[in-house]
Amino acid sequence: MTLQKNYQPDDFHCLSNQILLYTSCCERRIEFVKEVTKLLHSFTGCDIVELWIMKDGNPNLIEKAKISRGSFTFNESRIGSQEKDQITNRKHGDSDLSNLSRGILLGHYNPTLPLFTKKGSFFTCNTDKPCRISFILEDKTHDVNLDISGEYKSIAIIPLVIDNKKVGILHLMSSQNNFFTKDEIELFERTILTLSSALLNQLNQEALSERVKELTCLYRIAKIAEQTNGTLDGIFHEIIKLLPPAWQYPEVTCGRIIFDGRSYSTKKYKVFSDKMAADIIVTGRKRGLVEVIYLEKMNEFDEGPFLQEERSLLNTIAENIALIVERKEASEERLKLQIQLRHADRLATIGQLAAGVAHELNEPLGNILGLAQLANKYPDLPKQIEQDLNKIIAVSLDAREIIRQLMVFARQKIPEKTTVNLNQIVNEGLVFFESRCRKEGIELVRLLSSDLPEIIADRSQIHQVLVNLITNAIQAMPKGGVLTIQTEVGENHVSLIVEDTGTGISDEAKKQMFIPFFTTKEIGQGTGIGLSVVHGVIMSHNGMIKVESKLGIGARFEVQLPLNDESDK
């Protein structure tokens, strides 16, 4: 449709119908504003058509849609409040036309002057003529001459009014003189009423649509949070899928959650300049962030291309993620404490049983060993009897060692802590394993720190830890391998590291390896108390043990014992 002089009101009726049609066809307000601006440009034949729309009723924040020579732009601009010196002295550098437009939008100009219509629209068909305007500020009327001359000779500024309130203005500009008539401007004013109503409807529809998307996103996050059996990884992967549909432009939106150094992102994620982020604060500590990114350059709104409501939504999502993490970690901590309590109760029961058994067996076993050693001293014993007595002595010594471990496990033996050197304990302990390693094809490697400081510890118990760890390592290498014994000093501890290239330990076995009497060895190959003894000794020394292992590759045990630990000295 192009503007024809002496056109009829029916032409404007068709224009109004087309505007209403766009209301139902355009899902987004920016699409509606673009189509309407193009329509007005085509209908009027003006060189420039520009719409100013107040943002959220704020007269200082304007969305500007402009079409000129087929090129459309849409952006957000702050115009600031209008003061007398802005118009009379031009101190702020704005053009007289911008000041005039701002004044009409704010209702500062006297609409009874010749260049105004009864409904407050301004128009002139020859901008080269002097333009004397009266404006009202601080309840005073001021007269001023405005220079709006330039390329455009005919200019019309028509207010957009909703419920008797100005919400924007329409600029029509032509390089031709006498392009408008008063009657034409009045017809435009009637059409603008339709545009204002359509724009209000579009604003409400867009606001409702955004709220529905936000509430849907938060509702689904709440449903995800109810999954008590889900892991945090799974929860984050589900939440990240909900971000794009909740934003203005889901087709170009991607999201990412970073938590404790791990990243969870949508499939199309890539770094782009237009993004917004919110920190995930768990119990007062920043643990990560959640961010939304547009993959294309979009129009400017409240926060770059993002809406103010989207900032609030992202902050709420970050808070919900923090609450989910807090509940999840609290639940896991409660479960861990329950397991520890059950484990402690089981250990106490086993400890009492072990102590009772050890005491009951210790005396008869001592008698058997003493009598066997005494009998073995008789001269001229038959060879078979001597061999049998030696077997009795060896088996008795093994049994006594098991009882000693039971006593340590049951805490029946009070630690005797003194100043010890870990390297010395290692060298003394390895003497008993060197020949065994050679026989079984195991290469023994020592990497002992030369500047290892002394520590406060029970020498015999640390020796027991070394023996148990080395015994397990040797048993894990039935076909030979490399056994590495290493010591080193840390910031506040010394470390004993026993590493093998054996069969390794499964993840399931690692969870139970320190439980008393748990073993993966065949019957008769192990008692299952060696590592529980190791764990108990390390705990009694206020130390810790780290285990790293992969099946078929080997295992690495690192015992850390504190420096200057005098708690039990």
C-alpha positions in Angstrom: 0.0 0.0 0.0 1.5 3.4 -0.9 0.2 6.8 0.2 -1.9 8.5 -2.4 -2.9 12.2 -2.1 -6.7 12.6 -1.5 -6.8 9.0 -0.2 -10.0 8.0 1.5 -10.6 7.0 5.2 -11.1 3.4 4.0 -7.4 3.3 3.2 -6.7 3.9 6.9 -9.3 1.4 7.8 -7.4 -1.2 5.8 -4.2 -0.1 7.5 -5.7 -0.6 10.9 -6.9 -4.0 10.0 -3.5 -4.9 8.8 -2.0 -3.8 12.1 -4.5 -5.9 14.0 -3.6 -8.9 11.8 0.1 -8.5 12.7 -1.0 -8.6 16.4 -2.2 -12.2 15.9 0.6 -13.3 13.5 3.7 -12.0 15.3 4.7 -14.0 18.4 7.4 -11.5 19.5 6.9 -7.9 20.1 10.0 -6.9 18.1 8.6 -8.8 15.1 5.3 -6.9 15.5 7.1 -3.6 15.8 9.2 -4.4 12.7 6.3 -5.4 10.6 4.2 -2.4 11.6 7.1 0.0 11.0 7.6 -1.5 7.5 3.9 -1.3 6.9 3.8 2.4 7.8 6.8 3.1 5.7 5.2 1.5 2.7 1.8 3.1 3.3 3.0 6.7 3.9 5.9 6.8 1.4 7.9 8.7 3.9 11.7 8.5 3.8 11.9 7.7 7.6 9.4 6.1 9.9 10.4 5.8 13.5 8.6 4.5 16.6 9.6 5.5 20.1 8.1 3.2 22.8 8.5 3.8 26.5 10.2 0.8 28.3 8.0 -0.4 31.2 6.4 3.1 31.5 9.8 4.8 32.1 9.9 8.0 29.9 13.7 8.0 30.2 14.2 4.6 28.7 13.0 4.3 25.1 12.9 1.4 22.6 13.5 2.9 19.1 12.4 1.1 15.9 13.5 2.9 12.7 13.1 2.1 9.0 14.9 4.1 6.3 15.4 3.1 2.7 14.5 -0.5 3.6 16.9 -0.8 6.5 15.4 -1.6 9.9 17.1 -1.0 13.3 15.8 -1.6 16.8 17.6 -0.6 20.0 17.2 0.7 23.4 18.2 4.3 24.4 18.2 6.4 27.5 17.0 9.9 26.8 17.2 11.4 30.3 15.0 14.0 31.9 14.3 17.2 30.1 15.5 20.5 31.5 15.2 24.1 30.4 18.8 24.5 29.5 18.7 21.4 27.3 16.2 23.2 25.0 17.3 26.9 25.3 21.1 26.4 25.5 21.6 23.0 23.9 24.2 22.1 26.5 23.7 18.4 26.2 24.4 18.3 22.5 21.0 16.9 21.5 19.4 18.2 18.2 16.4 20.4 18.4 14.4 17.7 16.8 15.4 15.2 19.5 14.5 17.7 22.2 11.2 18.4 20.5 10.4 14.7 20.4 11.3 14.2 24.0 9.2 17.2 25.0 6.1 15.8 23.2 6.6 12.4 24.8 6.9 14.0 28.2 3.9 16.3 27.6 6.0 19.5 28.0 4.8 21.4 24.9 1.7 23.5 24.6 -0.6 21.6 22.2 -2.7 24.7 21.5 0.0 26.3 19.3 -0.4 26.4 15.5 2.0 23.5 14.7 0.0 21.2 17.0 -3.3 19.3 16.6 -5.9 19.1 19.2 -4.7 15.6 20.1 -1.1 16.9 20.7 0.5 15.8 17.4 3.1 18.1 15.9 3.7 18.5 12.2 5.3 20.9 9.8 5.5 20.8 6.0 8.5 23.2 5.7 11.2 22.8 8.3 13.2 25.7 6.8 10.7 28.1 8.3 11.5 29.3 11.9 9.8 27.1 14.5 8.7 29.0 17.6 7.5 26.7 20.4 6.2 27.1 23.9 7.1 24.5 26.5 6.1 24.1 30.1 8.6 23.2 32.9 8.3 23.7 36.6 4.8 25.2 36.1 6.3 28.0 33.9 5.8 28.6 30.2 8.9 29.3 28.1 9.1 30.3 24.5 12.0 29.1 22.3 13.0 29.0 18.7 13.9 25.5 17.4 15.9 24.8 14.4 14.7 21.5 12.9 15.7 22.3 9.3 17.8 19.8 7.3 17.3 17.0 4.8 13.7 16.4 5.8 11.3 19.1 5.0 8.1 17.6 6.3 8.0 16.1 9.8 5.1 14.7 11.8 5.4 13.6 15.5 2.3 11.7 16.6 1.9 10.5 20.3 0.9 6.9 21.1 -1.7 7.1 23.8 -3.0 4.3 26.0 -5.6 5.1 28.7 -4.9 8.8 28.3 -1.2 8.2 28.9 1.5 8.8 26.4 3.5 5.6 25.9 5.4 6.5 22.8 5.6 8.6 19.6 5.5 8.0 15.9 7.9 10.0 13.6 7.1 10.5 9.9 9.7 12.3 7.9 9.9 13.2 4.2 12.3 15.1 2.1 9.4 16.8 0.3 7.8 20.0 1.2 4.1 20.0 2.0 4.0 16.2 2.3 1.3 16.2 5.0 -2.1 18.0 5.5 -3.9 18.5 8.7 -6.6 16.1 7.7 -4.1 13.4 6.9 -2.5 13.9 10.3 -5.9 13.5 12.0 -6.4 10.2 10.0 -3.0 9.0 11.2 -4.0 9.9 14.8 -7.1 7.6 14.5 -4.9 4.8 13.1 -2.4 5.3 15.9 -5.2 4.5 18.4 -5.4 1.1 16.8 -1.6 0.8 16.9 -1.5 1.8 20.6 -4.1 -0.8 21.5 -2.4 -3.4 19.4 1.0 -2.6 21.0 -0.5 -2.8 24.5 -2.0 -6.2 23.6 1.4 -7.3 22.3 3.2 -6.1 25.4 0.7 -8.0 27.6 1.0 -11.2 25.5 4.8 -11.1 25.5 4.9 -10.5 29.2 2.5 -13.4 29.8 4.4 -15.6 27.5 7.7 -14.8 29.3 6.2 -15.4 32.7 4.8 -18.8 31.5 8.2 -19.8 30.2 9.9 -18.7 33.5 7.4 -20.5 35.7 7.6 -23.7 33.6 11.4 -23.6 33.9 11.2 -23.2 37.7 8.5 -25.8 38.0 10.5 -28.4 36.1 13.6 -27.6 38.2 11.6 -28.2 41.3 10.5 -31.6 39.9 14.1 -32.5 39.2 15.0 -31.5 42.7 12.6 -34.1 44.0 14.6 -36.9 42.5 16.2 -38.2 45.7 18.1 -41.0 43.9 19.6 -38.8 41.2 23.3 -37.7 41.2 24.3 -34.1 41.0 25.8 -34.8 37.6 22.4 -36.1 36.4 20.5 -33.2 37.9 22.8 -30.6 36.3 22.4 -32.2 32.9 18.6 -32.1 33.3 18.6 -28.5 34.4 20.8 -27.3 31.6 18.2 -28.5 29.1 15.6 -26.2 30.6 17.5 -23.0 30.1 17.1 -22.3 26.3 13.3 -22.6 26.2 13.0 -20.1 29.0 14.7 -17.2 27.2 13.5 -14.9 24.4 15.3 -16.6 21.6 15.5 -20.3 22.4 16.7 -21.2 18.9 19.9 -19.3 19.4 20.3 -19.8 23.2 22.7 -22.1 24.9 23.5 -22.6 28.5 26.2 -23.9 30.8 26.6 -24.8 34.5 30.1 -24.8 36.0 30.2 -26.4 39.4 33.4 -27.4 41.4 35.4 -27.1 38.2 33.2 -29.4 36.1 31.2 -28.0 33.2 27.8 -29.1 32.0 26.5 -27.4 28.8 23.9 -27.7 26.0 25.0 -29.4 22.8 25.4 -26.2 20.8 27.4 -24.3 23.5 30.1 -22.0 22.4 31.6 -18.8 23.8 30.0 -15.6 22.5 30.1 -12.0 23.7 26.4 -11.7 24.6 25.9 -13.7 27.8 24.6 -13.3 31.3 25.7 -15.3 34.4 24.8 -15.8 38.0 27.0 -17.3 40.8 26.0 -20.5 42.6 26.6 -19.8 46.3 26.4 -22.8 48.6 26.5 -22.1 52.3 28.2 -18.7 51.7 30.9 -20.1 49.3 30.9 -19.7 45.6 31.0 -23.1 44.0 30.3 -22.2 40.4 28.0 -20.3 38.1 25.2 -20.8 35.6 25.2 -18.8 32.4 23.1 -18.2 29.3 24.6 -17.2 25.9 23.1 -16.0 22.7 24.9 -17.5 19.7 24.0 -14.5 17.5 24.1 -10.7 17.9 20.6 -9.7 19.1 18.9 -6.4 19.8 19.7 -4.4 22.9 17.2 -4.6 25.8 17.7 -4.2 29.6 21.0 -6.1 30.0 22.5 -6.2 26.6 20.1 -8.4 24.6 18.6 -9.8 27.8 15.5 -8.8 29.6 15.4 -7.6 33.2 13.0 -10.5 34.0 15.6 -13.0 32.5 18.2 -11.6 35.0 15.8 -12.3 37.8 15.1 -15.8 36.4 18.8 -16.7 36.1 19.4 -15.5 39.7 16.5 -17.7 40.9 17.8 -20.7 39.0 21.3 -20.2 40.5 19.7 -20.0 44.0 17.6 -23.2 43.3 20.7 -25.0 42.2 22.5 -24.0 45.4 19.6 -25.3 47.5 19.6 -28.6 45.5 23.3 -29.0 46.2 22.9 -28.2 49.9 20.1 -30.7 50.3 21.9 -33.4 48.2 25.2 -32.9 50.1 23.4 -32.9 53.5 21.6 -36.1 52.5 24.9 -37.7 51.5 26.5 -36.6 54.7 23.8 -38.1 56.8 24.1 -41.3 54.9 27.8 -41.3 55.3 27.5 -40.7 59.1 25.0 -43.5 59.3 27.4 -45.9 57.6 30.2 -44.7 59.8 28.1 -45.3 62.9 27.2 -48.8 61.8 30.8 -49.4 60.9 32.0 -48.1 64.3 29.4 -50.3 66.0 30.5 -53.3 64.0 34.1 -52.6 64.7 33.4 -52.4 68.4 31.7 -55.7 68.4 34.4 -57.4 66.3 37.0 -55.8 68.5 35.5 -57.2 71.6 35.3 -60.6 70.0 38.8 -60.4 68.6 40.2 -59.4 72.0 38.4 -62.3 73.8 39.6 -64.8 71.2 43.2 -63.5 71.3 43.3 -63.8 75.1 41.8 -67.3 75.1 44.2 -68.5 72.4 47.3 -66.7 73.6 48.0 -68.9 76.6 47.6 -72.4 75.1 49.4 -71.2 72.0 52.3 -70.0 74.1 52.4 -73.4 75.8 52.4 -75.2 72.5 55.2 -73.0 71.2 57.3 -73.3 74.4 57.0 -77.0 74.6 57.8 -77.5 70.9 60.9 -75.3 71.2 61.9 -77.2 74.4 61.5 -80.6 72.8 63.4 -79.5 69.8 66.5 -79.0 72.0 66.7 -82.6 72.9 69.8 -84.3 71.3 69.7 -87.2 68.9 66.1 -86.5 67.8 64.9 -88.6 64.8 64.9 -86.5 61.7 61.2 -86.8 61.1 60.4 -85.7 64.6 62.7 -82.7 64.3 61.0 -81.7 61.1 57.6 -82.0 62.7 58.7 -79.9 65.7 60.0 -77.2 63.3 56.7 -77.2 61.5 54.9 -76.9 64.9 57.1 -74.0 65.8 56.6 -72.2 62.5 52.9 -72.6 62.5 52.7 -71.4 66.1 54.8 -68.3 65.3 52.4 -67.6 62.4 49.4 -68.0 64.8 51.0 -65.8 67.3 51.5 -63.1 64.7 47.8 -63.3 63.8 46.9 -63.0 67.5 49.2 -60.0 67.8 47.5 -58.4 64.8 44.1 -59.1 66.5 45.4 -57.4 69.6 46.5 -54.4 67.7 43.1 -54.3 65.8 41.2 -54.6 69.1 43.3 -51.8 70.6 44.5 -54.1 73.3 48.1 -53.0 72.8 48.8 -49.4 74.0 50.9 -47.5 71.4 54.4 -46.7 72.6 55.3 -43.6 70.7 58.9 -42.4 70.5 61.0 -40.4 68.0 61.5 -42.6 65.0 63.0 -42.3 61.5 60.7 -43.7 58.8 63.6 -44.6 56.5 65.2 -46.7 59.2 62.0 -48.7 59.8 61.7 -49.2 56.0 65.3 -50.5 55.7 64.9 -52.8 58.6 61.6 -54.2 57.3 62.9 -54.7 53.7 65.6 -57.1 55.0 63.0 -59.8 55.5 61.5 -59.3 52.0 64.6 -59.1 49.7 65.1 -62.8 49.3 61.4 -63.5 48.9 61.2 -60.8 46.1 64.1 -62.4 44.3 62.6 -65.8 44.4 59.2 -64.6 43.1 60.7 -62.5 40.3 59.9 -59.1 41.8 62.2 -56.1 41.4 62.5 -54.2 44.6 63.0 -50.4 44.2 63.8 -48.1 47.0 63.2 -44.3 46.7 63.9 -43.0 50.2 64.1 -39.3 50.8 67.5 -38.2 52.1 66.2 -35.3 54.2 63.3 -37.1 55.9 62.6 -35.6 59.3 61.9 -37.8 62.3 58.3 -38.3 63.6 56.6 -39.3 66.8 55.2 -42.8 66.3 55.1 -46.4 67.6 58.0 -48.2 65.9 56.5 -51.6 66.0 53.1 -50.5 64.7 54.6 -48.6 61.8 56.7 -51.7 61.1 53.5 -53.7 61.1 51.9 -51.2 58.6 55.0 -51.6 56.3 54.9 -55.4 56.5 51.2 -55.7 55.8 51.3 -53.4 52.8 54.4 -55.1 51.3 52.9 -58.6 51.9 49.7 -57.5 50.0 51.7 -56.1 47.2 53.8 -59.3 46.8 50.6 -61.4 46.8 49.2 -59.1 44.1 52.1 -60.0 41.8 52.1 -63.8 41.4 53.9 -63.6 38.1 56.5 -61.0 39.2 56.6 -57.3 38.7 58.0 -54.1 40.3 57.6 -53.2 44.0 58.5 -49.6 44.8 59.0 -48.4 48.4 59.2 -44.6 48.6 59.4 -42.0 51.4 59.0 -38.3 51.0 58.3 -35.2 53.0 55.2 -33.0 52.5 54.2 -29.6 54.0 53.1 -31.1 57.4 53.6 -34.8 57.0 55.9 -37.6 55.9 54.7 -40.2 53.4 55.3 -43.9 53.1 54.4 -45.1 49.6 54.1 -48.8 48.6 53.4 -49.2 44.9 53.1 -52.5 42.9 52.5 -53.5 39.3 50.1 -56.3 40.2 46.5 -57.2 39.6 45.1 -54.0 41.0 41.9 -53.5 43.1 38.4 -53.1 41.8 36.3 -50.1 42.7 33.9 -52.3 44.7 36.8 -53.9 46.6 38.3 -50.4 47.4 35.0 -49.5 49.2 35.4 -52.4 51.6 39.1 -53.1 51.8 39.5 -51.6 55.3 36.5 -53.5 56.7 37.8 -56.3 59.1 37.9 -59.8 57.7 37.0 -58.6 54.2 39.3 -60.3 51.6 39.3 -61.1 47.9 41.9 -63.9 48.4 41.1 -67.5 48.3 40.5 -69.5 51.5 43.7 -70.0 53.4 45.5 -67.2 51.6 44.5 -64.3 54.0 42.7 -63.4 57.1 41.2 -60.1 56.0 42.5 -58.1 58.9 45.8 -56.8 57.5 44.5 -53.6 56.0 42.1 -53.0 58.8 45.1 -53.1 61.1 46.9 -50.7 58.8 43.9 -48.4 58.9 43.6 -48.6 62.7 47.3 -47.8 63.3 47.3 -44.9 60.9 44.1 -43.4 62.5 45.7 -43.8 66.0 48.7 -41.8 64.7 46.3 -39.0 63.4 47.4 -39.9 59.8 45.6 -40.8 56.6 45.9 -43.3 53.8 45.3 -42.8 50.1 44.7 -45.6 47.7 45.0 -45.4 43.9 44.5 -48.5 41.8 43.3 -49.8 38.4 42.6 -53.4 37.6 45.4 -55.0 35.7 47.8 -52.1 36.2 48.6 -52.1 40.0 48.0 -50.3 43.2 49.5 -47.4 45.1 49.1 -47.0 48.9 50.3 -43.7 50.4 50.4 -43.4 54.2 50.7 -39.9 55.5 51.9 -39.4 59.1 51.9 -36.0 60.7 55.0 -34.1 61.7 55.4 -33.0 65.3 52.3 -35.0 66.4 52.6 -35.0 70.2 49.0 -35.7 71.0 49.7 -39.2 72.3 53.4 -38.9 73.2 
